[in-house]
Amino acid sequence: LQILGQYPVPPGTPADLPGMEYAGTVQAAGPRTFRFRPGDRVMGLVPGAAFAERLVTHEREAVPVPERVPLTEAAAIPEAFFTAFDALVLQGRLGAGERVLVHAVASGVGTAAAQVVQAAAATAIGTGRDAGKLERAVALVPFTPLTVARDGPRFAEQVLELTGGEGVDLVLDLVGGRYTAESLACLAPRGRMMLVGTVDGVRSELDLRLALGKRAQITGTVLRARPLEEKMSLARAVERHVLPLFARGTYRPVVDRVLPVDQVAEAFEHLVADRNVGKIVLAWSGR
């Protein structure tokens, strides 16, 4: 989206150099650092410019790469799992036994979200516009697939049918636009909707009577533009509550393919064509 001019970068971040997540090995550490030393494997989020051989980040924004996870898989963890955990657990208050609707479930964040839902002893319904991608995704992560038409997303009635008329307790909306009104229509009383993305559009017409009658809570959230201290706080929460589940095998990053950085054009063509399930990772030669 940044390359297409649809995702403004934060002030001070180069607009012509994309990339918001990374995984690699520490080459040097400042004199006041104490968390990491040269040779340590780390990963994390940055405001931009991660498509580079080297980058500089604050030590409290970085987290250690879990043991036995290769760097090419670790690179697919930060944006997907930081976003899913923050939206579903820290803000969405995901609880055991709840029903969760995850839009664009075959995406990087979507596949992470389905795993977060399962780990919380909740159940996920996942939407997607491509039945083939949903079939591939459901073989990797747990959810009930629901194919949505490209020309007119209508899924509220199907979600209500799947939930016995009760609706879902929590929605992770990575799409926005026309999806938001449908999500509200199948939200359970006192349900929560986390609005994270707007790839279907930035405008939506809502029946506010539904929101009032259901006592619905709609929360917008974004990671990239947050202050540094908030990003550090999230990194610490992820290190404490998320990373141990990678070591146990509960979580795993979903990687569609790993390509050398000189094939970046091919990577974006694959992404724009919407053929990927999970993340596409760019790897530097010899790293």
C-alpha positions as CSV (number, residue, x, y, z in Angstrom):
1,L,0.0,0.0,0.0
2,Q,2.9,2.4,0.7
3,I,4.3,1.8,-2.8
4,L,0.9,2.5,-4.3
5,G,0.7,5.7,-2.3
6,Q,-2.1,4.5,-0.1
7,Y,-0.3,4.2,3.2
8,P,1.4,7.5,4.4
9,V,4.6,7.0,6.3
10,P,5.2,8.6,9.7
11,P,7.2,11.9,9.9
12,G,10.9,11.3,9.5
13,T,10.5,8.0,7.7
14,P,11.7,7.8,4.0
15,A,8.7,7.3,1.8
16,D,10.7,5.7,-1.0
17,L,12.0,2.8,1.1
18,P,9.3,0.4,2.3
19,G,9.4,-2.4,4.8
20,M,8.0,-2.4,8.4
21,E,9.3,-5.6,9.9
22,Y,12.6,-7.5,9.9
23,A,14.5,-10.4,11.4
24,G,18.3,-10.6,11.5
25,T,21.5,-10.7,13.6
26,V,22.8,-7.9,15.8
27,Q,25.9,-6.4,14.2
28,A,26.6,-3.8,16.8
29,A,25.1,-2.5,20.1
30,G,25.3,1.0,21.6
31,P,27.2,1.6,24.9
32,R,24.0,1.8,26.9
33,T,22.3,-1.3,25.6
34,F,21.9,-4.3,27.9
35,R,19.3,-6.5,26.2
36,F,21.2,-7.7,23.1
37,R,24.8,-8.2,22.0
38,P,26.4,-8.8,18.6
39,G,25.4,-12.2,17.3
40,D,22.0,-12.3,18.9
41,R,19.1,-13.0,16.6
42,V,16.3,-10.3,16.9
43,M,13.2,-9.3,15.1
44,G,10.7,-6.4,15.3
45,L,8.8,-3.6,13.8
46,V,10.1,-0.3,12.5
47,P,8.3,2.8,11.0
48,G,9.8,2.0,7.6
49,A,12.9,1.3,5.6
50,A,13.2,-2.3,6.6
51,F,14.0,-3.3,3.0
52,A,17.7,-2.8,3.7
53,E,20.7,-4.8,4.6
54,R,21.1,-3.0,7.9
55,L,18.8,-0.9,10.1
56,V,19.0,0.8,13.5
57,T,16.3,0.3,16.1
58,H,15.9,0.8,19.8
59,E,16.7,-2.3,21.9
60,R,13.3,-2.2,23.6
61,E,11.5,-2.3,20.3
62,A,13.3,-5.5,19.3
63,V,12.4,-9.0,20.6
64,P,14.5,-12.2,20.5
65,V,13.9,-14.7,17.7
66,P,12.5,-17.9,19.3
67,E,14.8,-20.8,19.3
68,R,14.6,-23.2,16.4
69,V,12.8,-20.6,14.3
70,P,14.9,-19.7,11.2
71,L,15.3,-16.0,10.3
72,T,13.3,-16.4,7.1
73,E,10.3,-17.5,9.2
74,A,10.9,-15.1,12.0
75,A,10.7,-12.2,9.5
76,A,7.0,-13.2,9.1
77,I,6.2,-12.9,12.8
78,P,6.3,-9.2,13.9
79,E,3.6,-7.4,11.9
80,A,1.3,-10.4,11.8
81,F,1.4,-11.5,15.4
82,F,2.0,-8.1,17.0
83,T,-1.1,-6.8,15.2
84,A,-3.3,-9.8,15.9
85,F,-2.3,-10.1,19.6
86,D,-2.7,-6.4,20.2
87,A,-6.1,-6.1,18.5
88,L,-7.6,-9.3,19.7
89,V,-6.2,-9.7,23.2
90,L,-4.9,-6.4,24.6
91,Q,-7.7,-4.2,23.1
92,G,-10.4,-6.7,22.0
93,R,-10.4,-8.6,25.3
94,L,-10.7,-12.0,23.6
95,G,-12.0,-14.6,26.0
96,A,-12.3,-18.4,26.1
97,G,-15.4,-19.7,24.4
98,E,-16.0,-16.6,22.3
99,R,-16.7,-16.6,18.6
100,V,-14.5,-14.4,16.5
101,L,-14.9,-13.2,12.9
102,V,-11.6,-12.6,11.1
103,H,-11.7,-10.9,7.7
104,A,-9.0,-11.6,5.1
105,V,-8.1,-14.7,7.2
106,A,-5.6,-16.0,4.6
107,S,-3.4,-12.9,5.0
108,G,-0.4,-12.7,7.3
109,V,-2.3,-11.0,10.1
110,G,-5.3,-13.2,9.4
111,T,-3.4,-16.5,9.7
112,A,-1.8,-15.2,12.9
113,A,-5.2,-14.1,14.3
114,A,-6.7,-17.6,13.7
115,Q,-3.9,-19.0,15.8
116,V,-4.3,-16.4,18.6
117,V,-8.1,-17.3,18.7
118,Q,-7.4,-21.0,19.0
119,A,-4.8,-20.5,21.7
120,A,-7.4,-18.5,23.7
121,A,-9.8,-21.5,23.5
122,A,-12.1,-19.5,21.3
123,T,-13.4,-20.3,17.8
124,A,-12.8,-18.4,14.5
125,I,-14.8,-17.9,11.4
126,G,-12.6,-16.6,8.6
127,T,-13.6,-14.8,5.4
128,G,-11.9,-14.5,2.1
129,R,-12.8,-13.8,-1.5
130,D,-10.9,-16.8,-3.0
131,A,-12.2,-20.3,-2.1
132,G,-8.9,-21.8,-3.2
133,K,-6.9,-19.6,-0.8
134,L,-9.3,-20.3,2.0
135,E,-8.8,-24.1,1.4
136,R,-5.1,-23.7,1.5
137,A,-5.3,-21.5,4.7
138,V,-7.6,-23.8,6.6
139,A,-5.1,-26.6,6.1
140,L,-2.6,-24.6,8.0
141,V,-4.5,-22.8,10.7
142,P,-7.8,-23.5,12.4
143,F,-11.0,-21.6,11.4
144,T,-14.4,-22.1,9.7
145,P,-14.0,-20.8,6.1
146,L,-16.6,-18.4,4.6
147,T,-16.2,-17.3,1.0
148,V,-17.3,-13.7,0.3
149,A,-18.2,-12.4,-3.2
150,R,-15.8,-9.9,-4.6
151,D,-18.5,-7.6,-6.1
152,G,-20.7,-7.4,-3.1
153,P,-19.6,-8.8,0.3
154,R,-22.6,-10.3,2.0
155,F,-21.8,-12.6,4.9
156,A,-23.9,-11.5,7.9
157,E,-26.7,-14.0,7.4
158,Q,-24.2,-16.8,7.0
159,V,-22.3,-15.9,10.1
160,L,-25.6,-15.7,12.1
161,E,-26.5,-19.2,10.7
162,L,-23.1,-20.6,11.7
163,T,-23.5,-19.2,15.3
164,G,-27.1,-20.3,15.8
165,G,-28.4,-16.8,15.4
166,E,-26.3,-15.4,18.2
167,G,-23.6,-13.6,16.2
168,V,-19.9,-13.2,17.0
169,D,-18.4,-11.6,20.1
170,L,-15.5,-10.1,18.4
171,V,-14.6,-9.0,14.8
172,L,-11.1,-8.4,13.5
173,D,-11.7,-6.3,10.4
174,L,-8.7,-6.0,8.2
175,V,-10.7,-4.9,5.2
176,G,-13.1,-2.0,6.2
177,G,-15.3,-0.4,3.6
178,R,-18.4,-2.5,2.7
179,Y,-17.4,-5.2,5.3
180,T,-17.9,-2.9,8.3
181,A,-21.7,-2.7,8.0
182,E,-22.0,-6.4,7.5
183,S,-19.8,-7.1,10.5
184,L,-22.0,-4.9,12.7
185,A,-25.1,-6.8,11.4
186,C,-23.7,-10.1,12.7
187,L,-22.2,-8.8,15.9
188,A,-23.6,-10.2,19.1
189,P,-25.0,-7.9,21.9
190,R,-22.1,-6.2,23.6
191,G,-19.8,-7.3,20.8
192,R,-16.5,-5.7,19.9
193,M,-15.2,-4.8,16.5
194,M,-11.6,-4.0,15.9
195,L,-11.0,-2.0,12.7
196,V,-7.5,-2.5,11.6
197,G,-7.5,-2.1,7.8
198,T,-9.3,-0.3,5.0
199,V,-8.3,-2.1,1.8
200,D,-12.0,-2.2,0.7
201,G,-12.4,1.5,1.3
202,V,-12.3,4.2,3.9
203,R,-16.0,4.9,4.0
204,S,-18.9,2.8,5.2
205,E,-22.6,3.5,5.8
206,L,-23.7,2.1,9.2
207,D,-27.1,1.6,10.8
208,L,-26.4,3.4,14.1
209,R,-29.5,1.9,15.6
210,L,-27.8,-1.5,15.4
211,A,-24.8,-0.2,17.2
212,L,-26.9,1.4,19.9
213,G,-29.2,-1.6,20.4
214,K,-26.3,-4.0,20.6
215,R,-24.2,-1.8,22.8
216,A,-21.5,-2.4,20.3
217,Q,-17.9,-1.2,20.7
218,I,-16.1,-0.2,17.6
219,T,-12.4,0.5,18.0
220,G,-10.0,1.7,15.4
221,T,-6.3,0.8,15.8
222,V,-3.0,1.1,13.9
223,L,0.5,0.3,15.0
224,R,2.7,2.2,12.6
225,A,1.9,5.7,13.8
226,R,2.1,5.0,17.6
227,P,4.5,6.8,19.8
228,L,7.8,5.0,20.5
229,E,6.9,4.2,24.2
230,E,3.6,2.5,23.1
231,K,5.5,0.3,20.6
232,M,8.0,-0.6,23.3
233,S,5.2,-1.6,25.6
234,L,3.7,-3.8,23.0
235,A,7.0,-5.4,22.3
236,R,7.4,-6.3,25.9
237,A,3.9,-7.8,26.0
238,V,4.6,-9.9,22.9
239,E,7.9,-11.1,24.4
240,R,6.2,-12.2,27.6
241,H,2.9,-13.6,26.2
242,V,3.4,-14.5,22.6
243,L,7.0,-15.7,22.0
244,P,6.8,-18.6,24.5
245,L,4.0,-20.1,22.4
246,F,6.3,-20.3,19.4
247,A,8.7,-22.4,21.5
248,R,5.9,-24.7,22.5
249,G,4.7,-25.1,18.9
250,T,1.3,-23.4,19.5
251,Y,2.1,-20.6,17.1
252,R,4.0,-20.7,13.8
253,P,4.4,-18.1,11.1
254,V,2.7,-18.8,7.8
255,V,5.1,-18.1,5.0
256,D,3.8,-18.3,1.4
257,R,7.3,-18.1,-0.1
258,V,10.8,-16.8,0.5
259,L,12.4,-14.9,-2.4
260,P,15.8,-13.3,-2.7
261,V,15.7,-9.5,-2.5
262,D,16.7,-9.2,-6.2
263,Q,13.3,-10.7,-7.0
264,V,11.4,-8.0,-5.1
265,A,9.3,-7.1,-8.2
266,E,8.1,-10.7,-8.5
267,A,7.2,-10.7,-4.8
268,F,5.1,-7.6,-5.2
269,E,3.4,-9.0,-8.4
270,H,2.5,-12.1,-6.4
271,L,1.1,-9.9,-3.6
272,V,-0.9,-7.6,-5.8
273,A,-2.4,-10.6,-7.6
274,D,-3.7,-11.7,-4.2
275,R,-2.2,-15.2,-4.6
276,N,-0.4,-15.5,-1.3
277,V,-1.5,-17.3,1.8
278,G,0.4,-15.8,4.7
279,K,3.6,-13.8,4.3
280,I,6.0,-13.3,1.4
281,V,9.6,-12.9,2.8
282,L,12.5,-11.2,1.1
283,A,15.9,-12.6,2.0
284,W,19.3,-11.1,1.6
285,S,21.9,-13.4,0.0
286,G,24.2,-15.0,2.6
287,R,22.2,-13.7,5.6
